[in-house]
Amino acid sequence: MKKALLAFVLLMPDYSAFAQAAKTAPEFYVVLNALDKSCTVVDSTPRTDTPNITVASDAIYKTRAEAETAMKTLTPCNQ
């Protein structure tokens, strides 16, 4: 009985790793609205299946301030 219990405990998967999702650092993106040629900073991954919204830069920014500063220098955003 003890061997069976010990084997069960040793072979039982460790579900504690799934109990809490890992926190990731925030990510900010600059996206371009092709209809009105305006750029916006978003904090979620831009969808690529939207016809009028494109990513203005391939960069991923760590802070919103970085993204807003970069937005001022990007060519597609300043036309």
Secondary structure by P-SEA (a helix, b strand, c coil): caaaaaaaaaaccccccccccccccbbbbbbbccccbbbbbbcccccccccccccccccccccaaaaaaaaaacccccc
